[in-house]
Amino acid sequence: MSSIRRVKDSRGRVWTLAKVTWAEADAADDLYWKSLSGNERVVAVYSALESCLKTRGINAVPRFRRVHRIVKCPWSAASDRRRSRIR
């Protein structure tokens, strides 16, 4: 049921297109991920993330950022009338 077609683009690259059923695609995807080692999976996920971001116009994966939380105190230094507490 699968049909394979090769397409050459304007830059001379050759792309292979295959039309398969969902079941065949799932089986091929499972086989691909099971054949990789742990380190190869990390690299594959990173490159997939990088490719996804490039489609959105971002050319590099951003670095991890630290998360900061600001906790608001239930009390305040000034009263609601905005005067100091001591008169």
C-alpha positions, 0 to 999 in steps of 0.5 A, spaced: 500 500 500 505 504 500 508 508 494 515 511 494 516 517 490 523 521 489 523 529 488 529 533 486 528 541 488 531 547 486 538 546 490 539 539 487 537 535 493 533 529 493 527 528 497 524 521 498 516 521 499 513 515 502 505 514 502 504 509 508 498 507 512 497 509 519 499 502 522 505 502 518 507 509 520 506 507 527 510 501 526 516 504 523 516 510 528 516 505 534 522 501 530 526 507 529 526 509 537 527 502 539 533 502 535 537 508 538 541 508 544 539 513 550 544 518 548 542 518 540 535 519 543 537 525 546 540 528 540 534 526 536 529 530 540 534 536 540 535 536 533 527 535 532 526 541 537 531 545 533 527 543 526 521 545 529 523 552 532 527 553 525 520 553 522 518 558 527 523 563 525 528 561 531 535 559 529 537 556 535 535 552 541 534 557 547 538 556 553 535 554 560 533 560 564 532 560 571 525 561 574 525 566 580 519 567 584 517 574 588 513 573 594 508 578 596 508 580 604 501 580 607 503 586 611 506 592 608 511 598 610 506 603 610 498 603 612 493 604 607 493 611 608 500 612 605 503 615 612 508 612 616 506 608 622 509 612 627 506 619 628 
